Amino acid sequence: MSILSFASDGNIALVHSDGRTVSLTKDEADSMLLQSCPTPSESPGELEAEIITLLDRLFAETDTHQVMLDGVEIGVEEGSHADADYFHYINGHTRRLDGDGTITYTCLTYINVIEMEEQLTIKDGAISYILVNTFNYAGIQTSAPGSPDWHSKLAHIRDLLKASVTRWIDGGVADDDCE
């Protein structure tokens, strides 16, 4: 068994059970992580259609679901509410429609300020890119149709949106208590 180790200084290593350590580049670590992910059973087209349906449900009545700390809505403005104390958070969500018909969906989280966690853009009925903030060594990862990680990023966004619809629209508790 091996474990990927990400140090705060940016070093990445593969640590084997016998104690051997192998340094990795960011690209090598990304490739290893991608290869370890199960391939979604749905096709990218099926995932994309499900994502668009889930977004329509999530934003049927409003374009904003605020970030919540300990049950209190605190907003959706990135960089706001610096260093607020909290025990429990719930991600916020926004949808913006541009004049050219482009839809931008953003999932916002709270670490020590409100920050973008995931974002995608829909143009002409198709998802054109996905951004994922890893909050670690990789920074913000970008994926687009044809990228090696496109299929897994679509599945990630679909799972996130399922939890969000469960919480915000259906009034249930998401599997992951902090979608």
C-alpha positions as CSV (number, residue, x, y, z in Angstrom):
1,M,0.0,0.0,0.0
2,S,1.2,3.5,-0.8
3,I,0.0,7.0,0.3
4,L,0.3,10.3,-1.5
5,S,1.6,12.9,0.8
6,F,1.2,16.6,0.1
7,A,3.4,18.9,2.2
8,S,2.6,22.5,2.9
9,D,5.8,23.5,1.2
10,G,4.5,22.2,-2.1
11,N,6.4,18.9,-2.1
12,I,4.5,15.8,-3.1
13,A,5.7,12.3,-2.3
14,L,4.5,8.7,-2.7
15,V,5.2,7.0,0.6
16,H,5.3,3.2,0.4
17,S,4.4,0.9,3.3
18,D,8.0,-0.2,3.7
19,G,9.0,3.5,4.3
20,R,10.4,4.2,0.9
21,T,9.5,7.7,-0.4
22,V,9.4,8.8,-4.0
23,S,9.1,12.5,-4.9
24,L,6.5,13.3,-7.5
25,T,5.7,16.3,-9.7
26,K,2.3,17.9,-9.6
27,D,1.5,16.3,-13.0
28,E,2.6,12.9,-11.8
29,A,0.5,13.2,-8.7
30,D,-2.5,14.4,-10.7
31,S,-2.1,11.4,-13.1
32,M,-1.9,9.0,-10.2
33,L,-5.0,10.4,-8.6
34,L,-6.9,10.4,-11.9
35,Q,-6.0,6.7,-12.6
36,S,-7.2,5.7,-9.1
37,C,-10.7,7.2,-9.6
38,P,-13.3,4.8,-10.7
39,T,-14.8,5.6,-14.2
40,P,-18.4,6.8,-13.9
41,S,-20.9,4.3,-15.3
42,E,-22.7,7.1,-17.1
43,S,-21.4,8.6,-20.3
44,P,-20.2,12.2,-20.3
45,G,-23.3,13.2,-22.3
46,E,-25.6,11.5,-19.7
47,L,-23.8,13.3,-16.8
48,E,-24.0,16.6,-18.6
49,A,-27.7,16.2,-19.2
50,E,-28.2,15.3,-15.5
51,I,-26.2,18.3,-14.4
52,I,-28.3,20.7,-16.4
53,T,-31.5,19.2,-15.0
54,L,-30.2,19.5,-11.5
55,L,-29.2,23.1,-12.0
56,D,-32.7,23.8,-13.4
57,R,-34.1,22.3,-10.2
58,L,-31.7,24.1,-7.9
59,F,-32.3,27.5,-9.4
60,A,-36.0,27.2,-10.3
61,E,-37.0,29.9,-7.9
62,T,-33.9,31.9,-7.1
63,D,-30.4,32.5,-8.6
64,T,-28.7,32.5,-5.1
65,H,-28.5,30.1,-2.2
66,Q,-26.3,31.7,0.5
67,V,-23.4,30.2,2.3
68,M,-24.5,29.3,5.8
69,L,-22.4,29.2,9.0
70,D,-24.1,27.5,12.0
71,G,-27.5,28.0,10.3
72,V,-27.1,31.7,9.5
73,E,-27.0,32.9,5.9
74,I,-23.8,35.0,5.4
75,G,-23.9,35.8,1.7
76,V,-22.2,34.8,-1.6
77,E,-19.6,37.6,-2.0
78,E,-16.2,36.0,-2.5
79,G,-13.6,37.2,0.1
80,S,-16.3,38.3,2.6
81,H,-16.7,37.4,6.3
82,A,-13.0,36.9,7.0
83,D,-12.2,34.6,9.9
84,A,-15.7,34.2,11.2
85,D,-16.0,31.4,13.9
86,Y,-18.3,28.5,13.1
87,F,-18.9,24.8,13.8
88,H,-20.9,23.9,10.7
89,Y,-21.1,25.3,7.2
90,I,-23.3,24.7,4.2
91,N,-22.0,25.7,0.7
92,G,-23.7,28.5,-1.2
93,H,-24.6,28.5,-4.9
94,T,-25.1,31.1,-7.5
95,R,-26.3,31.2,-11.1
96,R,-25.5,34.1,-13.5
97,L,-27.0,34.5,-16.9
98,D,-24.9,36.7,-19.3
99,G,-26.3,38.7,-22.2
100,D,-25.0,36.2,-24.7
101,G,-27.0,33.4,-23.0
102,T,-24.0,31.9,-21.2
103,I,-24.9,30.5,-17.7
104,T,-22.2,30.5,-15.0
105,Y,-22.8,28.3,-12.0
106,T,-20.6,28.7,-8.9
107,C,-20.5,26.7,-5.7
108,L,-19.1,28.7,-2.8
109,T,-17.6,27.4,0.3
110,Y,-16.2,28.9,3.5
111,I,-12.8,28.2,4.9
112,N,-11.7,31.5,6.4
113,V,-13.6,33.6,3.8
114,I,-16.2,32.8,1.2
115,E,-14.4,31.2,-1.8
116,M,-15.3,29.6,-5.1
117,E,-15.1,25.8,-4.8
118,E,-16.5,24.7,-8.1
119,Q,-17.6,26.6,-11.2
120,L,-18.9,25.7,-14.6
121,T,-20.2,27.5,-17.7
122,I,-23.0,26.4,-20.0
123,K,-23.0,27.8,-23.5
124,D,-25.5,26.8,-26.2
125,G,-26.9,24.0,-24.0
126,A,-23.4,22.4,-23.4
127,I,-21.0,22.6,-20.5
128,S,-17.9,24.3,-21.8
129,Y,-15.6,24.1,-18.8
130,I,-15.4,23.1,-15.1
131,L,-13.1,24.8,-12.5
132,V,-12.4,23.0,-9.2
133,N,-10.5,24.8,-6.4
134,T,-8.5,22.1,-4.6
135,F,-7.3,24.4,-1.8
136,N,-4.0,22.7,-1.9
137,Y,-1.0,22.0,-4.1
138,A,-2.9,22.1,-7.3
139,G,-4.8,25.4,-6.9
140,I,-7.7,25.8,-9.3
141,Q,-7.9,22.9,-11.8
142,T,-9.5,23.5,-15.2
143,S,-11.2,20.8,-17.2
144,A,-13.0,21.0,-20.6
145,P,-14.4,18.5,-23.1
146,G,-11.6,16.3,-24.2
147,S,-9.5,16.7,-21.1
148,P,-8.4,13.4,-19.5
149,D,-10.3,14.3,-16.3
150,W,-13.5,15.6,-17.9
151,H,-15.5,12.5,-17.2
152,S,-14.6,12.4,-13.5
153,K,-15.1,16.2,-13.1
154,L,-18.6,15.8,-14.6
155,A,-19.4,13.0,-12.1
156,H,-18.0,15.2,-9.2
157,I,-20.3,18.1,-10.2
158,R,-23.3,15.8,-10.6
159,D,-22.7,14.4,-7.1
160,L,-22.3,17.9,-5.6
161,L,-25.5,19.1,-7.3
162,K,-27.5,16.0,-6.1
163,A,-26.5,16.8,-2.5
164,S,-27.4,20.5,-3.1
165,V,-30.8,19.8,-4.5
166,T,-31.5,17.3,-1.7
167,R,-30.7,20.0,0.9
168,W,-32.0,23.2,-0.7
169,I,-34.9,22.0,-2.8
170,D,-36.1,18.7,-1.3
171,G,-35.5,19.8,2.4
172,G,-33.5,16.7,3.1
173,V,-30.1,16.0,4.6
174,A,-27.3,15.5,2.1
175,D,-25.2,12.4,2.4
176,D,-22.2,14.7,3.0
177,D,-23.4,17.1,5.6
178,C,-21.4,19.9,4.1
179,E,-22.1,19.4,0.4
